[in-house]
Amino acid sequence: MQDILRQHIEKIVSLSDEEFAFVRTHFTAKKFKKHQFLIQEGEPVKYFYFVVSGLLKLVHTDNTGKEHIVSFAMEDWWESDFYAFYTQTAATLSLECVEDTEVLCLLLKDYKKLCDDLQKMERFFLEKSNYGFIGSQRRIISWLTSNSKERYEQLLKQYPSLVQRVPKSLLAAYLGVSRETLSRLSP
């Protein structure tokens, strides 16, 4: 697990063995089963998660009980209810396992310590945040400017492996269409 984290970080910044030894002491490894929640709406958010293996879905449930999938997170991705994590407030989103999942967990105090004590990690997290922000903007623009067929085609092009791993009902919720509409769109 630690080798995967190091390889991931070193795509952006290089670390000496001593620096990585410091970094890894701030993470806790956890395993979760399919359908298990890492975060539940209304509860405090303790961690920022790095996905080692498996697949997660980040969900907002509206006041009618309908689930809206905000994002999926697979291997080599980071996920959390970031607002609740950074502000240490109750979650407005839920994070659930779509598959059995292994994660490395980072507390806010440890995140801040890594950034304060190792400038390379501050740069790493800034880069990851920027790319996450860019991804969110692209998704919003897609929602505003594309029809459901175009959004589905973009999903196939951008994340082909995701379509193989996620049930159609979840893909439909992510795309904002009914399961029937998705069936008509997919080959």
MIDOSE-1310 file (N, C-alpha, C; in nm, 2 decimals, decimal comma, always signed):
residues 187
mqdi	+0,08/-0,12/+0,00/+0,00/+0,00/+0,00/+0,09/+0,13/+0,00; +0,19/+0,12/+0,08/+0,28/+0,24/+0,09/+0,35/+0,26/-0,04; +0,39/+0,16/-0,11/+0,45/+0,18/-0,24/+0,36/+0,25/-0,34; +0,23/+0,21/-0,34/+0,14/+0,28/-0,42/+0,13/+0,42/-0,39
lrqh	+0,12/+0,46/-0,26/+0,11/+0,60/-0,22/+0,24/+0,67/-0,27; +0,35/+0,61/-0,25/+0,48/+0,68/-0,29/+0,48/+0,71/-0,44; +0,45/+0,60/-0,52/+0,44/+0,62/-0,67/+0,35/+0,73/-0,71; +0,23/+0,74/-0,64/+0,13/+0,84/-0,67/+0,19/+0,98/-0,64
ieki	+0,25/+1,00/-0,52/+0,30/+1,13/-0,49/+0,41/+1,17/-0,58; +0,50/+1,07/-0,62/+0,62/+1,10/-0,70/+0,58/+1,12/-0,84; +0,46/+1,12/-0,88/+0,42/+1,16/-1,01/+0,42/+1,32/-1,02; +0,42/+1,38/-0,90/+0,42/+1,52/-0,89/+0,55/+1,58/-0,82
vsls	+0,59/+1,52/-0,71/+0,71/+1,56/-0,64/+0,79/+1,44/-0,61; +0,93/+1,45/-0,61/+1,01/+1,34/-0,57/+1,04/+1,35/-0,42; +1,05/+1,24/-0,35/+1,07/+1,23/-0,21/+1,19/+1,14/-0,18; +1,27/+1,19/-0,08/+1,38/+1,10/-0,04/+1,31/+0,99/+0,05
deef	+1,39/+0,88/+0,08/+1,34/+0,78/+0,16/+1,30/+0,83/+0,30; +1,38/+0,93/+0,35/+1,35/+0,99/+0,48/+1,22/+1,07/+0,48; +1,20/+1,15/+0,37/+1,08/+1,23/+0,35/+0,96/+1,14/+0,34; +0,97/+1,03/+0,27/+0,86/+0,94/+0,25/+0,83/+0,87/+0,38
afvr	+0,93/+0,83/+0,46/+0,91/+0,77/+0,59/+0,83/+0,86/+0,68; +0,86/+0,99/+0,67/+0,78/+1,09/+0,75/+0,64/+1,10/+0,70; +0,62/+1,10/+0,57/+0,48/+1,11/+0,51/+0,40/+0,99/+0,55; +0,45/+0,87/+0,54/+0,37/+0,75/+0,56/+0,32/+0,74/+0,70
thft	+0,39/+0,80/+0,80/+0,35/+0,80/+0,94/+0,22/+0,87/+0,96; +0,18/+0,95/+0,87/+0,06/+1,04/+0,89/-0,07/+0,97/+0,83; -0,05/+0,85/+0,77/-0,17/+0,78/+0,71/-0,20/+0,66/+0,79; -0,33/+0,62/+0,78/-0,38/+0,50/+0,85/-0,45/+0,42/+0,74
akkf	-0,41/+0,29/+0,73/-0,48/+0,21/+0,63/-0,61/+0,15/+0,68; -0,71/+0,14/+0,60/-0,84/+0,09/+0,64/-0,90/+0,01/+0,52; -0,97/-0,09/+0,55/-1,04/-0,17/+0,45/-1,19/-0,16/+0,48; -1,27/-0,15/+0,37/-1,42/-0,14/+0,38/-1,48/-0,24/+0,28
kkhq	-1,59/-0,29/+0,31/-1,67/-0,38/+0,23/-1,76/-0,31/+0,14; -1,80/-0,37/+0,03/-1,90/-0,32/-0,06/-2,02/-0,28/+0,01; -2,08/-0,16/-0,02/-2,20/-0,10/+0,05/-2,17/-0,03/+0,18; -2,05/-0,05/+0,23/-2,01/+0,02/+0,36/-1,99/+0,16/+0,34
fliq	-2,02/+0,25/+0,44/-2,00/+0,39/+0,43/-1,87/+0,43/+0,50; -1,80/+0,52/+0,43/-1,68/+0,58/+0,49/-1,73/+0,71/+0,55; -1,82/+0,78/+0,49/-1,88/+0,90/+0,54/-2,03/+0,89/+0,53; -2,10/+0,94/+0,63/-2,25/+0,94/+0,62/-2,30/+1,08/+0,64
egep	-2,39/+1,13/+0,56/-2,45/+1,26/+0,57/-2,49/+1,29/+0,72; -2,45/+1,41/+0,76/-2,49/+1,45/+0,90/-2,39/+1,42/+1,01; -2,29/+1,33/+0,97/-2,19/+1,30/+1,07/-2,06/+1,38/+1,04; -1,97/+1,39/+1,14/-1,84/+1,46/+1,12/-1,76/+1,38/+1,02
vkyf	-1,67/+1,45/+0,95/-1,58/+1,39/+0,85/-1,44/+1,40/+0,90; -1,39/+1,28/+0,94/-1,26/+1,28/+1,00/-1,15/+1,27/+0,90; -1,17/+1,21/+0,78/-1,06/+1,18/+0,70/-1,08/+1,23/+0,55; -0,96/+1,24/+0,49/-0,94/+1,26/+0,35/-0,89/+1,13/+0,30
yfvv	-0,94/+1,06/+0,20/-0,91/+0,93/+0,16/-0,84/+0,92/+0,03; -0,73/+0,84/+0,03/-0,66/+0,80/-0,09/-0,70/+0,66/-0,12; -0,75/+0,63/-0,24/-0,80/+0,50/-0,28/-0,69/+0,41/-0,33; -0,66/+0,31/-0,26/-0,55/+0,21/-0,30/-0,61/+0,11/-0,39
sgll	-0,73/+0,06/-0,36/-0,79/-0,04/-0,44/-0,94/-0,03/-0,42; -1,02/-0,06/-0,52/-1,17/-0,05/-0,50/-1,23/+0,07/-0,57; -1,35/+0,10/-0,53/-1,43/+0,20/-0,60/-1,53/+0,26/-0,50; -1,54/+0,39/-0,50/-1,63/+0,47/-0,41/-1,72/+0,55/-0,49
klvh	-1,84/+0,59/-0,43/-1,92/+0,69/-0,49/-1,95/+0,79/-0,38; -1,95/+0,92/-0,42/-1,98/+1,03/-0,34/-2,12/+1,08/-0,38; -2,21/+1,08/-0,28/-2,35/+1,10/-0,31/-2,41/+1,21/-0,23; -2,50/+1,29/-0,29/-2,59/+1,39/-0,22/-2,73/+1,33/-0,23
tdnt	-2,80/+1,33/-0,12/-2,94/+1,28/-0,12/-3,02/+1,41/-0,10; -3,11/+1,43/-0,20/-3,20/+1,55/-0,18/-3,31/+1,53/-0,08; -3,39/+1,63/-0,06/-3,50/+1,62/+0,04/-3,61/+1,53/+0,00; -3,61/+1,48/-0,12/-3,71/+1,38/-0,16/-3,66/+1,24/-0,15
gkeh	-3,53/+1,23/-0,11/-3,47/+1,10/-0,10/-3,40/+1,05/-0,22; -3,39/+1,13/-0,33/-3,33/+1,09/-0,45/-3,18/+1,11/-0,43; -3,10/+1,01/-0,48/-2,96/+1,02/-0,47/-2,90/+1,08/-0,60; -2,81/+1,17/-0,58/-2,73/+1,23/-0,69/-2,59/+1,20/-0,67
ivsf	-2,53/+1,13/-0,77/-2,39/+1,09/-0,75/-2,30/+1,21/-0,80; -2,22/+1,26/-0,71/-2,14/+1,37/-0,74/-2,01/+1,33/-0,81; -1,96/+1,21/-0,76/-1,84/+1,16/-0,83/-1,82/+1,01/-0,79; -1,73/+0,95/-0,87/-1,68/+0,82/-0,83/-1,53/+0,84/-0,81
amed	-1,47/+0,75/-0,72/-1,33/+0,76/-0,69/-1,28/+0,61/-0,70; -1,18/+0,59/-0,79/-1,12/+0,46/-0,80/-0,97/+0,47/-0,76; -0,90/+0,36/-0,79/-0,76/+0,36/-0,75/-0,68/+0,48/-0,80; -0,60/+0,53/-0,71/-0,51/+0,65/-0,74/-0,59/+0,78/-0,73
wwes	-0,71/+0,78/-0,67/-0,78/+0,90/-0,65/-0,80/+0,94/-0,51; -0,83/+1,06/-0,48/-0,85/+1,11/-0,35/-1,00/+1,15/-0,34; -1,06/+1,13/-0,22/-1,20/+1,16/-0,21/-1,24/+1,19/-0,06; -1,34/+1,28/-0,05/-1,39/+1,31/+0,08/-1,51/+1,40/+0,06
dfya	-1,58/+1,44/+0,16/-1,67/+1,55/+0,16/-1,58/+1,67/+0,20; -1,52/+1,73/+0,10/-1,41/+1,82/+0,12/-1,45/+1,94/+0,21; -1,57/+2,00/+0,18/-1,62/+2,11/+0,26/-1,63/+2,07/+0,41; -1,69/+1,96/+0,44/-1,70/+1,92/+0,58/-1,57/+1,88/+0,64
fytq	-1,48/+1,82/+0,56/-1,35/+1,79/+0,61/-1,27/+1,91/+0,65; -1,26/+2,01/+0,56/-1,18/+2,13/+0,58/-1,24/+2,22/+0,69; -1,37/+2,23/+0,70/-1,44/+2,32/+0,79/-1,47/+2,24/+0,92; -1,45/+2,11/+0,92/-1,48/+2,03/+1,04/-1,63/+2,04/+1,08
taat	-1,72/+2,04/+0,98/-1,86/+2,04/+1,00/-1,92/+1,91/+0,96; -2,05/+1,90/+0,99/-2,12/+1,77/+0,95/-2,12/+1,75/+0,80; -2,12/+1,63/+0,76/-2,12/+1,59/+0,62/-2,25/+1,63/+0,55; -2,24/+1,68/+0,43/-2,36/+1,70/+0,35/-2,37/+1,60/+0,24
lsle	-2,26/+1,51/+0,23/-2,25/+1,41/+0,13/-2,22/+1,28/+0,20; -2,25/+1,17/+0,13/-2,21/+1,04/+0,18/-2,11/+0,97/+0,09; -2,02/+0,90/+0,15/-1,92/+0,83/+0,07/-1,93/+0,68/+0,09; -1,97/+0,60/-0,01/-2,00/+0,46/+0,00/-1,92/+0,38/-0,09
cved	-1,89/+0,26/-0,05/-1,81/+0,16/-0,13/-1,90/+0,10/-0,24; -1,86/+0,11/-0,36/-1,93/+0,04/-0,47/-1,87/-0,10/-0,48; -1,74/-0,12/-0,44/-1,67/-0,24/-0,44/-1,60/-0,25/-0,30; -1,55/-0,37/-0,27/-1,46/-0,38/-0,15/-1,34/-0,28/-0,18
tevl	-1,31/-0,20/-0,08/-1,21/-0,09/-0,10/-1,11/-0,08/+0,01; -0,98/-0,05/-0,03/-0,88/-0,02/+0,06/-0,84/+0,12/+0,04; -0,82/+0,19/+0,15/-0,79/+0,33/+0,15/-0,68/+0,36/+0,25; -0,61/+0,48/+0,22/-0,52/+0,53/+0,32/-0,59/+0,66/+0,37
clll	-0,60/+0,68/+0,50/-0,68/+0,79/+0,56/-0,59/+0,89/+0,62; -0,62/+1,02/+0,60/-0,54/+1,13/+0,65/-0,63/+1,22/+0,73; -0,60/+1,24/+0,85/-0,67/+1,34/+0,94/-0,64/+1,48/+0,90; -0,72/+1,58/+0,93/-0,69/+1,72/+0,89/-0,57/+1,77/+0,96
kdyk	-0,55/+1,73/+1,09/-0,43/+1,78/+1,16/-0,30/+1,72/+1,09; -0,31/+1,60/+1,04/-0,20/+1,54/+0,98/-0,17/+1,60/+0,84; -0,28/+1,63/+0,77/-0,27/+1,70/+0,64/-0,20/+1,83/+0,66; -0,24/+1,91/+0,76/-0,18/+2,04/+0,79/-0,03/+2,02/+0,83
klcd	+0,00/+1,92/+0,91/+0,13/+1,90/+0,95/+0,22/+1,86/+0,83; +0,17/+1,78/+0,74/+0,25/+1,74/+0,62/+0,28/+1,87/+0,54; +0,18/+1,95/+0,53/+0,20/+2,08/+0,45/+0,29/+2,17/+0,52; +0,28/+2,18/+0,65/+0,37/+2,28/+0,72/+0,51/+2,23/+0,73
dlqk	+0,53/+2,10/+0,74/+0,66/+2,05/+0,77/+0,74/+2,00/+0,65; +0,67/+1,98/+0,53/+0,73/+1,93/+0,41/+0,67/+2,01/+0,29; +0,74/+2,11/+0,25/+0,69/+2,20/+0,14/+0,65/+2,11/+0,01; +0,72/+2,01/-0,01/+0,69/+1,92/-0,13/+0,55/+1,87/-0,12
merf	+0,51/+1,83/+0,00/+0,37/+1,78/+0,02/+0,27/+1,89/+0,00; +0,30/+2,01/+0,04/+0,21/+2,13/+0,02/+0,19/+2,14/-0,13; +0,30/+2,14/-0,21/+0,29/+2,15/-0,35/+0,21/+2,03/-0,41; +0,24/+1,91/-0,36/+0,16/+1,80/-0,41/+0,01/+1,82/-0,39
flek	-0,03/+1,85/-0,27/-0,17/+1,87/-0,24/-0,23/+1,99/-0,32; -0,16/+2,09/-0,34/-0,20/+2,20/-0,43/-0,23/+2,15/-0,57; -0,14/+2,08/-0,62/-0,15/+2,02/-0,76/-0,28/+1,94/-0,77; -0,29/+1,85/-0,67/-0,41/+1,76/-0,67/-0,54/+1,84/-0,66
snyg	-0,54/+1,94/-0,57/-0,66/+2,02/-0,56/-0,69/+2,10/-0,69; -0,59/+2,15/-0,75/-0,61/+2,22/-0,88/-0,67/+2,13/-0,98; -0,62/+2,01/-0,99/-0,67/+1,91/-1,09/-0,82/+1,87/-1,06; -0,84/+1,86/-0,93/-0,98/+1,83/-0,88/-1,08/+1,94/-0,92
figs	-1,03/+2,06/-0,90/-1,11/+2,18/-0,93/-1,14/+2,19/-1,08; -1,04/+2,16/-1,16/-1,05/+2,16/-1,30/-1,15/+2,06/-1,35; -1,14/+1,94/-1,29/-1,24/+1,83/-1,32/-1,38/+1,87/-1,28; -1,40/+1,93/-1,17/-1,53/+1,97/-1,13/-1,59/+2,08/-1,23
qrri	-1,50/+2,17/-1,27/-1,55/+2,27/-1,36/-1,59/+2,21/-1,50; -1,51/+2,12/-1,54/-1,54/+2,05/-1,67/-1,67/+1,97/-1,66; -1,70/+1,91/-1,54/-1,82/+1,84/-1,53/-1,94/+1,93/-1,53; -1,93/+2,05/-1,46/-2,04/+2,15/-1,46/-2,06/+2,20/-1,60
iswl	-1,96/+2,23/-1,67/-1,98/+2,28/-1,81/-2,04/+2,18/-1,89; -2,01/+2,05/-1,88/-2,07/+1,94/-1,95/-2,22/+1,94/-1,92; -2,25/+1,95/-1,79/-2,39/+1,95/-1,76/-2,47/+2,06/-1,82; -2,40/+2,18/-1,83/-2,47/+2,30/-1,88/-2,48/+2,30/-2,03
tsns	-2,39/+2,23/-2,10/-2,38/+2,25/-2,24/-2,41/+2,12/-2,32; -2,42/+2,01/-2,26/-2,43/+1,88/-2,33/-2,56/+1,81/-2,30; -2,61/+1,73/-2,39/-2,73/+1,65/-2,37/-2,68/+1,52/-2,30; -2,77/+1,44/-2,27/-2,74/+1,31/-2,20/-2,65/+1,22/-2,28
kery	-2,68/+1,21/-2,41/-2,60/+1,13/-2,50/-2,45/+1,18/-2,50; -2,44/+1,31/-2,51/-2,30/+1,36/-2,52/-2,23/+1,34/-2,38; -2,30/+1,35/-2,27/-2,24/+1,33/-2,14/-2,20/+1,18/-2,13; -2,28/+1,09/-2,17/-2,25/+0,95/-2,17/-2,12/+0,92/-2,25
eqll	-2,12/+0,98/-2,37/-2,00/+0,96/-2,46/-1,87/+1,02/-2,40; -1,89/+1,13/-2,33/-1,77/+1,19/-2,26/-1,72/+1,10/-2,15; -1,82/+1,04/-2,08/-1,78/+0,95/-1,97/-1,71/+0,82/-2,03; -1,76/+0,77/-2,13/-1,70/+0,65/-2,20/-1,56/+0,68/-2,24
kqyp	-1,54/+0,80/-2,30/-1,41/+0,84/-2,35/-1,31/+0,87/-2,23; -1,36/+0,94/-2,13/-1,27/+0,98/-2,02/-1,24/+0,87/-1,92; -1,34/+0,78/-1,89/-1,32/+0,68/-1,79/-1,38/+0,55/-1,84; -1,32/+0,49/-1,94/-1,37/+0,36/-2,00/-1,38/+0,25/-1,90
slvq	-1,29/+0,24/-1,81/-1,29/+0,13/-1,71/-1,40/+0,15/-1,61; -1,44/+0,27/-1,58/-1,55/+0,29/-1,49/-1,68/+0,23/-1,53; -1,71/+0,25/-1,66/-1,83/+0,20/-1,72/-1,84/+0,04/-1,70; -1,73/-0,02/-1,70/-1,72/-0,17/-1,68/-1,75/-0,21/-1,54
rvpk	-1,72/-0,12/-1,44/-1,72/-0,15/-1,30/-1,85/-0,11/-1,23; -1,92/-0,02/-1,29/-2,03/+0,05/-1,22/-2,16/+0,00/-1,28; -2,26/-0,04/-1,19/-2,39/-0,08/-1,24/-2,46/+0,04/-1,32; -2,54/+0,00/-1,42/-2,60/+0,11/-1,50/-2,69/+0,20/-1,42
slla	-2,75/+0,15/-1,31/-2,83/+0,24/-1,23/-2,75/+0,35/-1,16; -2,62/+0,32/-1,13/-2,54/+0,42/-1,07/-2,48/+0,52/-1,18; -2,45/+0,46/-1,29/-2,41/+0,55/-1,41/-2,52/+0,65/-1,44; -2,65/+0,60/-1,44/-2,76/+0,68/-1,47/-2,77/+0,80/-1,37
aylg	-2,75/+0,76/-1,24/-2,76/+0,86/-1,14/-2,65/+0,97/-1,15; -2,53/+0,92/-1,19/-2,42/+1,01/-1,21/-2,45/+1,11/-1,33; -2,51/+1,05/-1,44/-2,53/+1,13/-1,56/-2,66/+1,21/-1,55; -2,74/+1,19/-1,44/-2,86/+1,26/-1,43/-2,97/+1,22/-1,52
vsre	-2,98/+1,09/-1,56/-3,08/+1,04/-1,65/-3,14/+0,91/-1,58; -3,25/+0,87/-1,63/-3,32/+0,75/-1,58/-3,24/+0,63/-1,63; -3,26/+0,51/-1,57/-3,19/+0,39/-1,61/-3,24/+0,35/-1,75; -3,36/+0,38/-1,79/-3,42/+0,35/-1,92/-3,35/+0,43/-2,03
tlsr	-3,33/+0,56/-1,99/-3,26/+0,65/-2,09/-3,12/+0,60/-2,11; -3,05/+0,56/-2,00/-2,91/+0,52/-2,02/-2,91/+0,39/-2,10; -3,01/+0,30/-2,09/-3,01/+0,18/-2,17/-3,02/+0,21/-2,32; -3,10/+0,32/-2,35/-3,11/+0,36/-2,49/-2,98/+0,42/-2,54
lsp	-2,90/+0,48/-2,45/-2,78/+0,55/-2,49/-2,66/+0,45/-2,51; -2,66/+0,34/-2,43/-2,55/+0,25/-2,43/-2,56/+0,14/-2,54; -2,45/+0,10/-2,59/-2,45/+0,00/-2,70/-2,50/-0,14/-2,65
